[in-house]
Amino acid sequence: MKRHESEHSAVVGLLCLVLTVGGTNSLHGGERVADFDVLPVGAGGYWNGSDLSGGFTSDLVRFQNSYDTNWSFWAGFAYSRVNDTNTPGYGNQYAVWTPGTGVGGTGSYAVVYDSAWDEQDVVTFPFPVLVKGVYLNNTTYAALAMRDGDVFSKKFGGATGDDPDWFKVTITGRDAGGADVGSVDFYLADYRFTNNALDYIVGEWTWVDLSSLGPGVKSLHFTLSSSDTGAWGMNTPAYFAMDNLSFVYTFSSPAGATNLYDSPVPGFVGPAGDGRSDSSNNVINPAFCGWASEVVNYSPAPGVASQWTNAMLALGQVTGSNMDIVSLGDLTAEQIATGALPGTITLRLSTPIADGPGADFAVFENGFGSGHNCFAELGYVEVSSDGTNFLRFPGVFLLTNAPGPYGQYDVRNVYNLCGKHINAYGECWGTPFDLAELAWQPAARAGLVNLTNVFYVRIVDIPGSGNWYDSFSPSNPVCDPWPTSGSGGVDLEAVGVINSPAFVHVNTLAHGPGVIWPYGMPDGKVAVGRGLDAMLSILPLPGYHVIDVRVNGRSVGPVTNWLFTGLQSDQTLEAWFGSRFIVSSSHGVASPTGTNYGYGSFTAALSGSPETVGGTQYVCVGWSGTGSLPEGGSGMEISFLLTNDTTLSWIWQTNYWLDVDTRGHGSVDTPDSWQAEGTVVTSTASAHPWYEFAGWAGDTQGDTNSTFMALTMDRARAIVANFSAQLATGCVPVAWLVANGFTNAPDQEAMADQDGDGMATWQEFWAGTDPGNSGSVFEILEIGTSSGRVYVVWTGGTNGSMEPFRVLGTDSITGQWVTLDGNVIRSQTGTNTWHDTQQRTNRFYRIQAVAEP
């Protein structure tokens, strides 16, 4: 009886290898160490690939090598027992520096040459692994070249020791698909420290932790780099030494978890959860297209209780019941001593198995347990196309401690042996098997077993006494619970076919909150008889929507079902589900905008604020939201998780331009500015001394004679505050009187002749003369002719009024005066000249300073 796990099964290697050269099979609770101690070395104490084998293997780990017979040149990995820590130069390329031996002081170690032209320094594992780490050291050749310098390499640190030199190895992990999963840098020498006493060249075996690369490492790649480089590349010798590569195989747990290569296959799928067999809402996994239909042979071990000997219970669909089983029995020590054979059962299938993508079939036993541990009674699995010639799947068992008669153990150390997954007490998971792992075996190559038409599956119980072994070389004893009785040994419940020549699959994949129904596992597979039709439904969860559907990579839009007709090959159906996300904005550029669909992380942003159109401005002042968003917020960018239908409205404030101007001497306390729509803006006008407010003009509102103007900003507005001078007698501005030093009563000052030149002060203002200078008078200086035309010259400045002068004329001194020119601009010099536009004779002329308040 036993336990479980879930999903995809990917072929990542072939385990059943017979090694001609092997390494120490160090095993500690699943940890393995590839070292080089048992590898044979030549007379020189090293191996460099001159046998053209292309590499060597330690504990099933392949270390790559390339050897060029034309130049006796090698690259990649060599291994060595050379102990020489003193001889410099290329002739000593196979020696590790201090201590001169492998880790622990004995044995062989690897020497790595990183060729810049031929990447051979690659380590390949039979399965993806978690690499715990490795010991690294310098070679004597590289270390002495860095310490002392040579004809090609500089002395690290330079003459002063201050050069920031370095030499490092970068270790990159790649997965089974060749994609990088991470890298680790290790400095074999580092002279970059400010304190030269801290500079170092590694001269001892140093542990480098590689666990950060994760559990999916299929290969390791090594790259050397140095601060000492030239036109031809790195000058530092591209060598380092390695020993004791430690790693752990991480096969699947008993139930549910996705694994890189042996994810368990659920017997049931559905809304109650994949693998749940105790819910009427779940269905038999649609990935299965056939089941065992006939018992060809049943030979249990002696002593199986009669209620567990009904071999017919192994036929048909999986049930998930730990009582619906047939037991193969378990051998006792006495039976083993007499040569008794383990129990077996051979089944014929209703439809043949074919080697296809991923797992081709699954075996359901009745294991049980929790976490990574399972009461797992294991069995070998064999297949045949004719019922006579059988091939056994290469199995792995990496534990060294026997669990006892009814103990549980960590099945992540078990691979390709049936029984390691849970199938009891409401959970139903089968162990996957991939026919591709048998393709290399001679019987398959010879056609004795046709892997495209397998009709027979045989299960052979493995008594856990330690007398039966896995497929490693050297092999490990398989120690599952033993001895057991009653229904001891493998308790077989069902064998299900996934890939068959008579069926194709629709591979479904749903993204987000929805399902494609039916769906199967692994890979969403739904088995369909070849040539038949298949209707699949695309179902969003309540409150969600279909975003898009793709059939064989081609979008067909947000449909809710799809009919495949006359299927002759595998198909794909992929659907995206999510929430509706509606974004609105009256101005600017919103991203996204309109109606959108999605699920998960979203970022919405707005640009183009403020937006100005004439005297109107639009400014984003925040947003309001529903659904996955809060009710509101500020800013023009928001990131959130879209989990239900959501709206986002960017909120805009309308502003109007208020233009405030003054005419005359005064001020207004409101500057030109943008004002929010509906705002009441109160402006106050203040006259300068000797001036007074003279009213508002423009787009005003209310009383224009009040110094206060209250405007409701319902449009762009422009207003002007008018100010006029306080006037004394003769319309003389009081400010002008004060400016000229006349600060007594304004009317009296205006009427007085301050300088005794015969002109009252008010007259001096209009004439533009200086009221405090008797020599500054308003008078005609000259009248003459030029080119037959009269001109007049007079004094009158700009000290006061800026009103134009008028020129008047008459033919008789007692006659009527007529305005000849009413707009003579005052000269800034105080001397003004006017030329008549007509030829006149016998004329009288008068200059008039116009007094107009």
Steps between C-alpha positions, in 0.01 A plus 500: 500500500621860440481885418519765206585828301407672156545616143750512211754231424803603298772266380829639617733208477552125493592344829566139422860541388781250534808708571845403383646771722318610813543712807456449867129461564493709818142512627376678810123536530463561126815711461744373242862600452676466167871466570785356298674262739429170320570627149807336345794727419786443255871478557531877532243507779225661296233441233449771236265342243765365266293180477245714309217388727366856514487514877452287808224418747488510877180394676311529169617860465667565166811719486566614143837493323637564153841382377675607179744231383668736254621733772473274808267768632214446742217714638233454762559251779802287582570320828827456678699374798803719426649654816727790404448835671830661399567462126375796296391497138286313251692174554338474843142559382354189672593587858279660764676761713521459875440250649587308181236232545125462481260602773588310816862457398457193278359393168456662162356837413380666181702756306295735282628687196259769377576533129396833352426332165338171602259478795570157645498578873142379543358268766179316410272322749276206402202684654444856615648532848556738786872568495611556858851611412853405401857540624722722282870586509768648276737291296871544564544633146242781546591579861874548439431703184288738706735509798828543309403590143645327193568567134127523426341603829554797727578478867175574679509831683777629273835633624342693786238243590228759447361383164138383553541164327260207518436151360158340529287210382132551417287188543174510306217251544268406215177304507395207283396741225837676501375820663715673761369459856767712670872542552754521783835683491801371695826696513805275469711811565406849613736799530232769502521580871616843619703319764751289306528263795154371408599408142498127438548213257290197599737231619273247667190304412214748547130414514285691250127493579291449183162438663378841378476350149191309617377143454477496119867493398567262210846632415775724637711727280828658612651826373832651614578870485786718619610861530817396310382498138654604172431511128484119487278461805579402857868478595444318830517120442138386456517212748344411835455182706177338621402222741194352673207635301201457735141479375157363584241348271164655577234265366131557564325493835216255567219728384407810308823691452629584155838345433745528215492136397263271694201705611224262614194470278163565669240228462225761536471867407235763552376781722568310821870506413721286284570163655190500723312174464247563779285761321212440264594827327821349366537269202748242381799682351414552128868462412454125527385325185514137615546267796610149572230267365636147548707313757754296305684363802475545876769331711498642853762421760398224744285606794280774353167521688220369280296823505785674316547246221223606262712605203192631318507801733805626308289536183303799385504859611666625812271536801723659763394234750779341698279188527456459123837328459673173428811424706819350359608394848832539677773239541622406844867449580446123495333514158781712365754251632326218314505692174131588488415763238327832572134536406415614148197594295480541123215701353378555147373845411177596325696734276874489434751746643720705266802712576379858484557832674557464874357215704357218291317309776457498876486227765273543802597323822346569840774693676418746775685759703550872546752766407795344321463167679297207385433138591609389156528135399699509180503296184691474175299591191549317171332533159458283193343529158458124447459360852831313473783753481497744792708808581540625857502871584827607662419587862677708761504454878732740683431423868732293717291447813225234488166640625402176679183293456250787487711813491464800274790664314581795274398387151680793339790253497305255281452507124341269240375249755125465536341555838668826603183710468189524718179326399288469814273688738363746245823567310573323174830538319680267262871455428587612143714302257651622174581245230772730365718385791508152344586605146874444550463140618606228253160329495336828396766574240466150360123537472426221749302753700307748284473816708226635274269203569537375858212275607641343817612635837661278761551597864763317706498554875824606668543344845672759717757262642787664315544207259348690204668802343441813297661577165791712616852372447612411757142422593316588819287250696129581495383506861127565518286386800588139581393248607127557453210256501136463399493741207876540505702611201357694207123552529399575142185703436515598131717566196390790279607574141578864411672488159362250249521460122119479496454835671608860471494767766369850528746675727313766695640790697294753695646832617324684779162441668337246275520145370490313175272202540576223477867524587746232597840466659785515421519798262123549495470193276160378384506167315294479179463194280684551174260629232235605753362840598549678831301790644668696779348778707681813606353596836591810699441491872203703625562870461774454239520499122668319213770731368637298209517145370774359280473179301840364404644844570244690289263740671130428446376771736315473833289196408344281768535163322696341220430197287787293362391272217654182360816525708806327358773677700555670833347846540536789743224709653608793714271748674551819696253605766477816700306800613364794308695819559331815370704820493351840424659840470355818350841647427866400466625160389400204720687171477317271480176658390151376425399142575779257582524148632768342713592335824777557750740793507388815323639851472285787377648839420400837364700761309417841356405686816455794505327548166444859390250621241499880477392639835388162630727249673431136596703349783492139622443509875476123565273210422202305622470125488279199557565128520868425551578868562436715806226761474754762402853625513745760376779490246507406134619139531363208697608136521264236634385141471202459269285233662145603406316739269647843557450858384747784509395857432765765477369814667559833331460846646409787266685823557437838338758771440445819696679793339527800736635830372519858626467829318645795688687510826374219725513128560278192537574227755411213263771396252439360156424135574312180426194466718291190557160495338233633735748672727397849615804723472489834683741765375570824683618814321732742686589847365847642541541823702337808333299266276156355536316188380295576190306174451529155343481418131505180296315172577375627832229380734297713738581856615782638287548806721591302812866440566406132550418285198362149570508276191354152463745311276259343255710607202829666423483866607704818452442805723663841527518720808502866398669767707500879446703779648368726775468847334549852628374822340574502129484123487852471631583161650581532869776238451670740252483786747655283772768377260599858434514584870163672541346324796272762645133529420477368143258762367708786634821349365338455158387864477828650619782621272775317685795634290366840406508436125145616450354148477294338773615158610202333334596666169859379537363144533314518170786680327746243630734762644678500830286688757801562717720651228418849377711437190280209398223671309245416236580728204551516122866531421499529122276519194652462158466340160670208343441402138219748493330348801465649850650339804453591866737423791395526866594381846274271695608172658382177644528591867129480542228417259573273209203623301595613144541867417265674261609746227242765413509763227312808386532758223413785737605547855143586580361233279390145577771250597491172314671176611768415246637193682342359819743215562857626532690251715715664763873486452695339781761778469249773587548678162223428254488569123199494272498530118193615317386268228381785282661814368347790690581870518397777737403253769484522878584184703411397853617194701251356747561258784171318531363461851278189491453311826 
